[in-house]
């Protein structure tokens, strides 16, 4: 019986090397899975290639960066660096970046906050009322800005870094209220269109997050949306306007207003989850239908979203608020 099982396994394993590729049928999951049409021994065959998870072996993880066959820097700004790379094992293509199979982000030197952000942690659903925003979250956001963590953003806006990557920008300084620029997000490999991810940064520094948007900003937002879609489809003609989603994050990773532009086929992971990604069109519609004058804004809306248990927002704001509420209920 064992011999028969081993014989069947050997026959199955011998099929794949005989596959003769004809054409790419489909690619999804941001390019991590590809369906190939071809033949084996003259019979039609379909092969679905999918990237396996990275091994967790310390031996592998400790050697992977030193064993890369090819490495190409895609950009560098302050402590952030990103690359395409070809793994050094399992490839017969030699050292050729055209066969890159890895996207690498490097943060160096990193801080404890970076390590906390990428560490596994539980999530909590929190409700941020306008009162909580004004009394607790707004002061927290201000402290984060005053800590000087936006130098890399200002480097881009002021043209000191990533100049060659900018896809579109209004003339810098000509109109600091209307000004903005568009460039690839550091998480995109800049090759896989179905994973396209662009980032729009506004020049003005008075808008920290979507909480600062008001009814008076709707014409500007609509104008910016039009310009961003025009620029994205001009830079990537194979992508149509109705294949792009525009959204902002709440809470964002950094407190300078920015808009994400992604391909609709990009897998909706944690960064596009409910309560994290808010559609730009939805924000404009909500602002337009608000009661009040042009100063009515998103700071008057109750918002529900998730935060990590290790995040400063949970540790410093929402955790203590929950404990205080539970203590009052127990009395």
C-alpha positions as CSV (number, residue, x, y, z in Angstrom):
1,X,0.0,0.0,0.0
2,X,2.8,2.4,0.9
3,X,4.5,1.7,-2.4
4,X,1.4,2.5,-4.3
5,X,0.9,5.8,-2.4
6,X,4.5,6.8,-3.1
7,X,4.2,5.8,-6.8
8,X,1.1,8.0,-7.1
9,X,2.8,11.0,-5.5
10,X,5.8,10.6,-7.8
11,X,3.5,10.5,-10.9
12,X,1.7,13.6,-9.7
13,X,4.9,15.5,-9.0
14,X,6.3,14.7,-12.4
15,X,3.3,16.4,-14.1
16,X,4.2,20.0,-13.2
17,X,7.7,20.1,-14.8
18,X,6.1,18.9,-18.1
19,X,3.7,21.8,-18.2
20,X,4.1,23.9,-21.4
21,X,3.0,27.5,-20.9
22,X,0.8,29.1,-23.6
23,X,-0.7,32.2,-22.0
24,X,-1.6,34.0,-18.8
25,X,-5.3,33.6,-18.2
26,X,-5.8,35.7,-15.1
27,X,-4.0,37.4,-12.2
28,X,-5.6,38.3,-8.9
29,X,-4.9,38.9,-5.2
30,X,-2.7,41.9,-6.2
31,X,-0.6,39.7,-8.4
32,X,0.0,36.9,-5.9
33,X,-2.0,34.3,-7.7
34,X,-1.8,33.6,-11.5
35,X,-3.8,31.2,-13.7
36,X,-1.8,29.8,-16.6
37,X,-3.2,28.0,-19.6
38,X,-1.0,25.4,-21.4
39,X,-0.7,21.7,-22.0
40,X,0.9,18.5,-20.6
41,X,1.7,15.8,-23.0
42,X,-0.5,17.4,-25.6
43,X,-3.6,17.7,-23.3
44,X,-4.9,21.1,-22.2
45,X,-3.9,22.0,-18.7
46,X,-4.5,24.8,-16.2
47,X,-2.0,25.8,-13.6
48,X,-2.8,28.1,-10.7
49,X,0.4,29.6,-9.2
50,X,0.0,31.1,-5.7
51,X,2.8,32.5,-3.5
52,X,3.2,30.4,-0.4
53,X,3.5,32.0,3.0
54,X,7.0,32.9,4.1
55,X,8.6,30.2,6.2
56,X,8.9,31.0,9.9
57,X,12.2,29.2,10.3
58,X,14.8,31.5,12.0
59,X,17.4,30.0,9.7
60,X,15.4,31.1,6.6
61,X,14.4,34.5,8.0
62,X,17.9,35.2,9.2
63,X,19.4,34.6,5.8
64,X,16.8,35.9,3.3
65,X,18.0,39.5,3.1
66,X,21.6,38.5,2.6
67,X,20.8,35.9,-0.1
68,X,18.9,38.1,-2.5
69,X,20.0,37.6,-6.1
70,X,19.0,41.1,-7.2
71,X,17.8,44.3,-5.4
72,X,16.5,47.5,-6.9
73,X,15.7,50.6,-4.8
74,X,12.4,52.1,-5.7
75,X,12.7,55.1,-3.4
76,X,14.0,56.5,-0.1
77,X,12.7,59.3,2.1
78,X,14.0,60.1,5.6
79,X,13.9,56.7,7.4
80,X,11.7,54.9,4.8
81,X,13.2,52.8,2.0
82,X,11.5,50.5,-0.5
83,X,12.7,47.9,-3.0
84,X,11.9,45.3,-5.6
85,X,14.0,42.1,-5.1
86,X,14.7,38.7,-6.5
87,X,15.0,35.9,-4.0
88,X,18.2,34.0,-4.1
89,X,16.8,30.5,-4.0
90,X,14.6,28.6,-6.3
91,X,15.3,30.7,-9.4
92,X,17.1,29.8,-12.6
93,X,16.9,33.3,-14.1
94,X,20.2,34.5,-12.6
95,X,20.5,38.0,-11.0
96,X,17.9,39.8,-13.0
97,X,15.6,42.3,-11.4
98,X,13.0,41.7,-14.1
99,X,12.3,38.4,-12.2
100,X,11.7,40.2,-9.0
101,X,9.4,38.2,-6.7
102,X,9.7,40.3,-3.5
103,X,8.6,43.7,-2.4
104,X,10.7,44.9,0.5
105,X,10.0,47.9,2.8
106,X,12.8,49.1,5.1
107,X,12.4,51.5,8.1
108,X,15.8,52.5,9.4
109,X,16.4,53.6,12.0
110,X,13.0,52.5,13.3
111,X,11.3,53.5,16.6
112,X,9.4,51.5,19.2
113,X,6.2,52.9,17.7
114,X,7.1,51.3,14.3
115,X,7.7,48.0,16.0
116,X,4.4,48.3,17.9
117,X,2.5,49.1,14.7
118,X,3.7,45.9,12.9
119,X,3.5,43.6,16.0
120,X,0.5,41.3,16.3
121,X,-2.1,42.8,18.6
122,X,-5.8,42.5,19.5
123,X,-8.3,44.9,18.1
124,X,-11.0,47.0,19.9
125,X,-14.0,48.7,18.4
126,X,-14.3,52.2,19.7
127,X,-16.9,55.0,19.2
128,X,-15.5,58.5,19.0
129,X,-18.2,61.1,19.7
130,X,-17.7,64.8,18.8
131,X,-17.1,65.4,22.6
132,X,-14.5,62.6,22.8
133,X,-12.8,64.0,19.7
134,X,-12.5,67.5,21.0
135,X,-11.6,66.6,24.6
136,X,-9.2,63.6,24.0
137,X,-8.4,62.7,20.4
138,X,-7.7,66.2,19.1
139,X,-5.1,66.9,21.8
140,X,-3.6,63.5,21.1
141,X,-3.4,64.3,17.3
142,X,-1.8,67.7,18.1
143,X,0.9,66.0,20.3
144,X,1.7,63.6,17.5
145,X,2.2,66.4,15.0
146,X,4.3,68.4,17.5
147,X,6.6,65.3,17.9
148,X,7.9,66.0,14.4
149,X,6.9,62.8,12.7
150,X,5.9,64.4,9.4
151,X,9.3,65.4,8.1
152,X,9.1,62.7,5.3
153,X,5.8,64.2,4.2
154,X,7.1,67.7,4.0
155,X,10.2,66.4,2.1
156,X,7.9,65.2,-0.6
157,X,5.6,68.3,-0.7
158,X,8.5,70.7,-0.8
159,X,10.3,68.8,-3.5
160,X,13.3,67.6,-1.5
161,X,12.7,63.9,-2.1
162,X,10.8,61.5,-4.4
163,X,10.7,64.3,-7.1
164,X,11.1,61.8,-9.9
165,X,8.2,59.7,-8.6
166,X,5.6,62.5,-8.6
167,X,2.9,61.7,-11.2
168,X,1.1,65.0,-11.0
169,X,1.3,68.1,-8.9
170,X,0.0,71.6,-8.9
171,X,2.9,74.2,-9.0
172,X,4.3,74.1,-5.5
173,X,3.6,77.3,-3.5
174,X,1.5,78.9,-6.2
175,X,-1.7,78.2,-4.4
176,X,-1.0,76.6,-0.9
177,X,-4.7,76.2,-0.3
178,X,-5.5,74.3,-3.5
179,X,-2.2,72.6,-4.0
180,X,-1.6,68.8,-4.0
181,X,0.5,66.1,-5.6
182,X,0.1,62.5,-6.6
183,X,2.8,59.7,-6.4
184,X,3.0,55.9,-5.9
185,X,2.3,54.6,-2.4
186,X,5.4,53.0,-0.9
187,X,3.5,49.7,-0.5
188,X,3.0,49.3,-4.3
189,X,5.5,47.4,-6.4
190,X,4.9,49.9,-9.2
191,X,4.5,47.0,-11.7
192,X,1.3,45.1,-10.9
193,X,-1.6,47.3,-12.2
194,X,-4.3,45.3,-10.3
195,X,-2.4,46.2,-7.1
196,X,-2.0,49.9,-8.1
197,X,-1.9,52.1,-5.0
198,X,-1.3,55.9,-5.3
199,X,-1.1,58.6,-2.7
200,X,-2.3,62.2,-2.9
201,X,-0.8,64.7,-0.4
202,X,-2.3,68.1,0.0
203,X,0.0,71.1,0.5
204,X,-2.0,72.9,3.1
205,X,-1.1,72.0,6.7
206,X,-4.3,73.0,8.5
207,X,-6.1,69.8,7.5
208,X,-4.8,67.0,9.8
209,X,-7.5,64.3,9.0
210,X,-11.0,64.0,7.7
211,X,-12.2,65.5,11.0
212,X,-11.0,68.9,9.7
213,X,-13.1,68.7,6.5
214,X,-16.1,71.1,6.3
215,X,-18.9,71.9,3.9
216,X,-16.8,74.7,2.5
217,X,-14.2,72.2,1.4
218,X,-16.6,70.2,-0.9
219,X,-15.8,72.2,-4.1
220,X,-12.1,71.8,-3.5
221,X,-12.5,68.0,-2.8
222,X,-14.5,67.6,-6.0
223,X,-11.9,69.5,-8.0
224,X,-9.0,67.5,-6.5
225,X,-10.9,64.2,-7.1
226,X,-11.2,65.1,-10.8
227,X,-7.5,66.0,-11.1
228,X,-6.4,62.9,-9.4
229,X,-8.5,60.6,-11.6
230,X,-7.2,62.5,-14.7
231,X,-3.6,62.1,-13.6
232,X,-3.8,58.5,-12.6
233,X,-5.5,57.3,-15.8
234,X,-3.1,59.4,-17.9
235,X,-0.1,57.9,-16.1
236,X,-1.6,54.4,-16.4
237,X,-3.7,54.3,-19.6
238,X,-4.6,50.6,-19.0
239,X,-6.6,51.6,-15.9
240,X,-10.0,53.2,-16.4
241,X,-11.5,55.8,-14.1
242,X,-14.2,53.5,-12.9
243,X,-11.5,51.0,-11.9
244,X,-10.2,53.3,-9.2
245,X,-11.3,53.8,-5.6
246,X,-10.5,57.0,-3.6
247,X,-10.6,56.9,0.2
248,X,-9.0,58.4,3.4
249,X,-8.2,56.6,6.5
250,X,-9.6,57.2,10.0
251,X,-7.6,57.0,12.1
252,X,-4.7,57.7,9.7
253,X,-1.2,56.5,10.2
254,X,0.0,60.1,10.1
255,X,-1.8,63.4,10.6
256,X,-1.5,65.3,7.4
257,X,-4.6,64.9,5.1
258,X,-3.9,62.5,2.3
259,X,-6.1,60.5,-0.1
260,X,-5.4,56.9,-1.3
261,X,-6.2,55.9,-4.9
262,X,-6.3,52.1,-5.5
263,X,-7.3,49.7,-8.2
264,X,-10.7,48.1,-7.5
265,X,-9.0,44.7,-7.8
266,X,-6.6,45.3,-5.0
267,X,-7.5,42.9,-2.2
268,X,-9.3,44.7,0.6
269,X,-7.1,43.9,3.5
270,X,-7.0,45.6,6.9
271,X,-6.3,49.1,5.4
272,X,-9.6,49.0,3.4
273,X,-11.7,47.5,6.2
274,X,-15.0,48.9,7.4
275,X,-14.4,51.7,9.8
276,X,-10.8,52.3,8.5
277,X,-11.2,53.4,4.9
278,X,-13.8,56.1,4.2
279,X,-14.8,56.7,0.6
280,X,-14.0,60.2,-0.6
281,X,-17.3,60.4,-2.4
282,X,-19.1,59.4,0.8
283,X,-17.4,62.1,2.8
284,X,-18.4,64.8,0.2
285,X,-22.0,63.5,0.2
286,X,-22.2,63.6,4.0
287,X,-20.7,67.1,4.1
288,X,-23.2,68.4,1.4
289,X,-26.2,67.1,3.3
290,X,-25.2,68.4,6.8
291,X,-27.3,70.9,8.5
292,X,-25.7,74.2,9.3
293,X,-23.5,76.7,7.4
294,X,-20.2,76.2,5.5
295,X,-18.3,75.7,8.8
296,X,-20.3,72.5,9.7
297,X,-17.9,69.6,9.3
298,X,-16.8,66.1,10.1
299,X,-15.7,67.0,13.6
300,X,-19.5,66.9,14.5
301,X,-20.0,63.3,13.4
302,X,-19.8,60.2,15.7
303,X,-17.4,57.7,14.2
304,X,-16.9,54.0,15.0
305,X,-13.6,52.3,14.1
306,X,-11.1,49.8,15.3
307,X,-7.8,50.4,17.2
308,X,-5.0,48.1,18.2
309,X,-4.6,47.3,21.8
310,X,-1.0,48.3,21.7
311,X,-1.7,51.6,19.9
312,X,-1.3,54.9,21.8
313,X,-4.9,55.8,21.0
314,X,-6.1,52.7,23.0
315,X,-3.5,53.0,25.7
316,X,-3.8,56.7,26.2
317,X,-7.4,57.5,25.2
318,X,-10.0,54.8,24.7
319,X,-8.7,52.3,27.2
320,X,-8.8,54.7,30.1
321,X,-12.2,56.0,29.0
322,X,-13.6,52.5,29.0
323,X,-12.1,51.8,32.4
324,X,-13.6,55.0,33.8
325,X,-17.0,54.1,32.3
326,X,-16.9,50.6,33.7
327,X,-15.9,51.9,37.1
328,X,-18.8,54.3,37.1
329,X,-21.3,51.5,36.2
330,X,-19.9,49.3,39.0
331,X,-20.6,51.9,41.7
